[in-house]
Amino acid sequence: DPFLGMAPRDVNRLCNTLRQIRRHGFTLFMAGQHVRRILNVATKAYLIEEGKITLSGSGDQLLGHPHLQESLFGIVAESGVAIP
């Protein structure tokens, strides 16, 4: 996890640096537990469960996807939106 043990200010700086690197055309591969942070930086993301890709799309698409919310939080309302 690239953000493990970092102060919030430093996490924000790292996210900005990662965006700059991405804008220069470099590909970054990240895995971690801070899913929202990673997806806010990502242009393409994959959810891998039990070794299989179960969801893919842009970071924004995955952030709002009910399957990702269910995987992260484990509870989904009848409307399909995760209950925090």
C-alpha positions as CSV (number, residue, x, y, z in Angstrom):
1,D,0.0,0.0,0.0
2,P,1.7,3.2,-1.1
3,F,0.0,5.3,1.6
4,L,0.6,3.0,4.6
5,G,1.8,5.0,7.6
6,M,1.7,8.4,5.8
7,A,0.3,11.6,7.3
8,P,-2.7,12.9,5.4
9,R,-0.7,15.9,4.1
10,D,1.9,13.6,2.7
11,V,-0.7,11.3,1.1
12,N,-2.1,14.4,-0.7
13,R,1.4,15.3,-1.9
14,L,2.0,11.7,-3.1
15,C,-1.3,11.7,-5.0
16,N,-0.4,14.9,-6.8
17,T,3.0,13.5,-7.7
18,L,1.4,10.3,-9.0
19,R,-1.0,12.3,-11.2
20,Q,2.0,14.3,-12.6
21,I,3.8,11.1,-13.4
22,R,0.7,9.7,-15.1
23,R,0.3,12.9,-17.2
24,H,3.8,12.3,-18.6
25,G,2.6,9.0,-20.0
26,F,3.9,6.6,-17.5
27,T,1.9,3.6,-16.3
28,L,1.6,3.0,-12.6
29,F,0.5,-0.1,-10.9
30,M,-0.8,0.2,-7.4
31,A,-2.5,-2.1,-4.9
32,G,-3.7,-1.2,-1.5
33,Q,-6.3,-0.8,1.1
34,H,-7.0,2.9,0.6
35,V,-9.3,2.2,-2.3
36,R,-10.8,5.6,-2.6
37,R,-7.4,7.3,-2.8
38,I,-6.1,4.9,-5.4
39,L,-9.3,5.2,-7.5
40,N,-9.1,9.0,-7.4
41,V,-5.6,8.8,-9.0
42,A,-6.5,5.9,-11.4
43,T,-7.5,6.3,-15.1
44,K,-8.1,2.5,-15.3
45,A,-8.8,0.2,-12.4
46,Y,-9.5,-3.5,-11.8
47,L,-11.2,-5.2,-8.9
48,I,-9.6,-8.7,-8.4
49,E,-11.4,-11.2,-6.3
50,E,-10.1,-14.7,-5.7
51,G,-7.6,-14.2,-8.5
52,K,-10.2,-13.1,-11.1
53,I,-11.0,-9.7,-12.5
54,T,-14.6,-9.1,-11.5
55,L,-14.9,-5.4,-12.4
56,S,-12.9,-2.9,-14.5
57,G,-13.3,0.7,-15.6
58,S,-12.1,4.2,-14.8
59,G,-11.5,5.1,-11.2
60,D,-14.7,7.2,-11.2
61,Q,-16.8,4.4,-12.6
62,L,-15.6,1.9,-10.0
63,L,-16.0,4.4,-7.1
64,G,-19.8,4.5,-7.8
65,H,-20.3,0.8,-8.7
66,P,-22.6,-1.2,-6.4
67,H,-20.4,-4.3,-6.7
68,L,-17.3,-2.5,-5.5
69,Q,-19.2,-0.9,-2.6
70,E,-20.6,-4.3,-1.7
71,S,-17.1,-5.8,-1.8
72,L,-15.7,-3.1,0.4
73,F,-18.5,-2.6,2.9
74,G,-20.4,-5.9,2.6
75,I,-23.9,-4.3,2.9
76,V,-26.0,-3.1,0.0
77,A,-29.4,-1.5,0.3
78,E,-32.4,-2.6,-1.8
79,S,-31.6,0.4,-4.0
80,G,-28.3,-1.1,-4.9
81,V,-26.3,1.6,-2.9
82,A,-24.0,0.5,-0.2
83,I,-25.0,1.4,3.4
84,P,-22.0,3.0,5.1
